């Protein structure tokens, strides 16, 4: 049975799937070559000289928490 993306629920391709750095669940690789919104985005980590991935669900939850704390308008 193929794994599914926890954001969109569609089957994952073994080559083009990545793990979210926040929740650890697998998502579709956010490609710059496609026109769709995608299931996540690339996050740069300057302190580690690395690229990571964050799913849209974790990103939205993080933005919501910032709004609740009054840190984002």
Beta strands, then each sheet from edge to edge (+ up, - down):
strand 1: 17-19
strand 2: 26-28
strand 3: 40-45
strand 4: 50-55
sheet 1: 1+ 2-
sheet 2: 3+ 4-
end
